[in-house]
Amino acid sequence: MKIITIPTVYLLSKQSIQQGELDRFLTDHGVSWSSDSSVAAELVTEIAGRVCYMSYAKPRPGGNAAYLGHIKEVAHGSVFEHAVWSFLVTGVSRSLTHELVRHRAGWAYSQLSQRYVDESVAEYVEPDVIASDPDLHSIWLEAVTQAHEAYVKLADKLFEKVKLQKVMEYLRSPLAAGIMACNPLNLEPDRETRTAIRKTARQAARSVLPNATETKITVTANARALRHFLEQRGSVHAEPEIRKLANVLLEVLVQDAPNLFGDYKRTPLPDGTFEITTDHPKV
Ligand SMILES: Cc1cc2nc3c(=O)[nH]c(=O)nc-3n(C[C@H](O)[C@H](O)[C@H](O)COP(=O)(O)OP(=O)(O)OC[C@H]3O[C@@H](n4cnc5c(N)ncnc54)[C@H](O)[C@@H]3O)c2cc1C
């Protein structure tokens, strides 16, 4: 059984600017404009914001950083909704994703199914406060191991039970009489039925899996939604595992789009995580 303490974030996709189309729009409207940023997320938000007042002709000095900084100051955050990233997040617990999916506006999720995917090879996420204490760690490990073993046992027994039920159902069906006449030994369920049996077994057996069970989730979110998440989940009041995820996401986002996320400060906390704060919350 593998134990995990750090989330992994894969930046799956991000936007690109279609320069030809931008040039066509500017030409069609008789203006020339260019940005000092080459980051699609920073550009698309500035372009979108400038549409509101058609302010391409005489931009104020300071370039993209100043423009997006002003958007933060006046909290005109809807233009930040045009910048979008997709992340694949692994090495996080089911309790973390239960909190993550509460973020609704501007988010999309696709999470590993415990009904279809076998959890008998599951990994578990251990909270740092437990991992750093040998006594707590051994209590945690014993509980997780027991739950894991119960899951494997239940899944096996449920599989046999449901399979038998399906075979009995099949034997009682009018179709069976004809097929059995051709091949009396063919009692093996077909592929679709096998999937249904496994799903029925796993969806019941998973009821004993702990919150610590590792999961994987693909998330797509826009810059405004991500800022809201960073502020709520990077807070000192947030749960440490999701605060760690917020910090990993912030690192990726600052690197990719500093003009959108560079205003965040990270302050070390006694538990080893970092509090995330900004002078421009709730943009
Ligand atoms: C430290 C902490 C502790 C928490 N504790 C608990 C807890 O004990 N129990 C619990 O159930 N949850 C808890 N939560 C979750 C919290 O209540 C929110 O569900 C979660 O943080 C998502 O916030 P949100 O609704 O603002 O985000 P989103 O759903 O992403 O919404 C973003 C913003 O859009 C607007 N919005 C979204 N949906 C609507 C709507 N339907 N109507 C009007 N405006 C809308 C709001 O302005 C909202 O702030 C906790 C969160 C934190 C950070």
The ligand as an SDF file (V2000), in Angstrom:
LIG
                    3D

 53 58  0  0  0  0  0  0  0  0999 V2000
  -12.3460   27.3290    5.6780 C   0  0  0  0  0  0  0  0  0  0  0  0
  -13.5820   26.7620    5.0790 C   0  0  0  0  0  0  0  0  0  0  0  0
  -14.4640   26.0290    5.8440 C   0  0  0  0  0  0  0  0  0  0  0  0
  -15.6200   25.4750    5.2860 C   0  0  0  0  0  0  0  0  0  0  0  0
  -16.4800   24.7500    6.0680 N   0  0  0  0  0  0  0  0  0  0  0  0
  -17.6100   24.2410    5.5460 C   0  0  0  0  0  0  0  0  0  0  0  0
  -18.5260   23.4760    6.3330 C   0  0  0  0  0  0  0  0  0  0  0  0
  -18.3170   23.2650    7.5180 O   0  0  0  0  0  0  0  0  0  0  0  0
  -19.6270   22.9590    5.7450 N   0  0  0  0  0  0  0  0  0  0  0  0
  -19.9060   23.1820    4.4220 C   0  0  0  0  0  0  0  0  0  0  0  0
  -20.9270   22.7120    3.9330 O   0  0  0  0  0  0  0  0  0  0  0  0
  -19.0530   23.8740    3.6390 N   0  0  0  0  0  0  0  0  0  0  0  0
  -17.9190   24.4140    4.1650 C   0  0  0  0  0  0  0  0  0  0  0  0
  -17.0660   25.1180    3.3610 N   0  0  0  0  0  0  0  0  0  0  0  0
  -17.3690   25.2450    1.9320 C   0  0  0  0  0  0  0  0  0  0  0  0
  -17.9980   26.6150    1.6040 C   0  0  0  0  0  0  0  0  0  0  0  0
  -19.2270   26.7840    2.2790 O   0  0  0  0  0  0  0  0  0  0  0  0
  -18.2290   26.7550    0.0830 C   0  0  0  0  0  0  0  0  0  0  0  0
  -19.1490   25.7710   -0.3390 O   0  0  0  0  0  0  0  0  0  0  0  0
  -16.9690   26.5830   -0.7190 C   0  0  0  0  0  0  0  0  0  0  0  0
  -15.8890   27.2320   -0.1020 O   0  0  0  0  0  0  0  0  0  0  0  0
  -17.1670   27.1470   -2.1270 C   0  0  0  0  0  0  0  0  0  0  0  0
  -17.3300   28.5480   -2.0100 O   0  0  0  0  0  0  0  0  0  0  0  0
  -18.3000   29.3570   -2.9580 P   0  0  0  0  0  0  0  0  0  0  0  0
  -19.7020   28.8920   -2.8610 O   0  0  0  0  0  0  0  0  0  0  0  0
  -18.0430   30.8250   -2.6720 O   0  0  0  0  0  0  0  0  0  0  0  0
  -17.6560   29.0180   -4.3830 O   0  0  0  0  0  0  0  0  0  0  0  0
  -18.3420   28.8600   -5.7980 P   0  0  0  0  0  0  0  0  0  0  0  0
  -19.4010   27.8370   -5.7940 O   0  0  0  0  0  0  0  0  0  0  0  0
  -17.2230   28.6470   -6.7530 O   0  0  0  0  0  0  0  0  0  0  0  0
  -18.9970   30.2450   -6.0440 O   0  0  0  0  0  0  0  0  0  0  0  0
  -18.2020   31.4040   -6.2750 C   0  0  0  0  0  0  0  0  0  0  0  0
  -19.0630   32.6210   -6.0120 C   0  0  0  0  0  0  0  0  0  0  0  0
  -20.1230   32.6550   -6.9810 O   0  0  0  0  0  0  0  0  0  0  0  0
  -21.3160   33.1120   -6.3530 C   0  0  0  0  0  0  0  0  0  0  0  0
  -22.3060   32.0120   -6.4110 N   0  0  0  0  0  0  0  0  0  0  0  0
  -22.0640   30.7070   -6.7050 C   0  0  0  0  0  0  0  0  0  0  0  0
  -23.2040   30.0020   -6.6820 N   0  0  0  0  0  0  0  0  0  0  0  0
  -24.1750   30.8700   -6.3560 C   0  0  0  0  0  0  0  0  0  0  0  0
  -25.5700   30.7330   -6.1590 C   0  0  0  0  0  0  0  0  0  0  0  0
  -26.1860   29.5580   -6.2980 N   0  0  0  0  0  0  0  0  0  0  0  0
  -26.2650   31.8030   -5.8090 N   0  0  0  0  0  0  0  0  0  0  0  0
  -25.6690   33.0200   -5.6630 C   0  0  0  0  0  0  0  0  0  0  0  0
  -24.3450   33.2320   -5.8200 N   0  0  0  0  0  0  0  0  0  0  0  0
  -23.6220   32.1640   -6.1740 C   0  0  0  0  0  0  0  0  0  0  0  0
  -20.9540   33.4860   -4.9220 C   0  0  0  0  0  0  0  0  0  0  0  0
  -20.5630   34.8450   -4.8780 O   0  0  0  0  0  0  0  0  0  0  0  0
  -19.7450   32.6250   -4.6550 C   0  0  0  0  0  0  0  0  0  0  0  0
  -18.8810   33.1190   -3.6280 O   0  0  0  0  0  0  0  0  0  0  0  0
  -15.9040   25.6750    3.9120 C   0  0  0  0  0  0  0  0  0  0  0  0
  -15.0090   26.4260    3.1300 C   0  0  0  0  0  0  0  0  0  0  0  0
  -13.8580   26.9560    3.6900 C   0  0  0  0  0  0  0  0  0  0  0  0
  -12.8970   27.7300    2.7930 C   0  0  0  0  0  0  0  0  0  0  0  0
  1  2  1  0
  2  3  1  0
  2 52  2  0
  3  4  2  0
  4  5  1  0
  4 50  1  0
  5  6  2  0
  6  7  1  0
  6 13  1  0
  7  8  2  0
  7  9  1  0
  9 10  1  0
 10 11  2  0
 10 12  1  0
 12 13  2  0
 13 14  1  0
 14 15  1  0
 14 50  1  0
 15 16  1  0
 16 17  1  0
 16 18  1  0
 18 19  1  0
 18 20  1  0
 20 21  1  0
 20 22  1  0
 22 23  1  0
 23 24  1  0
 24 25  2  0
 24 26  1  0
 24 27  1  0
 27 28  1  0
 28 29  2  0
 28 30  1  0
 28 31  1  0
 31 32  1  0
 32 33  1  0
 33 34  1  0
 33 48  1  0
 34 35  1  0
 35 36  1  0
 35 46  1  0
 36 37  1  0
 36 45  1  0
 37 38  2  0
 38 39  1  0
 39 40  1  0
 39 45  2  0
 40 41  1  0
 40 42  2  0
 42 43  1  0
 43 44  2  0
 44 45  1  0
 46 47  1  0
 46 48  1  0
 48 49  1  0
 50 51  2  0
 51 52  1  0
 52 53  1  0
M  END
$$$$
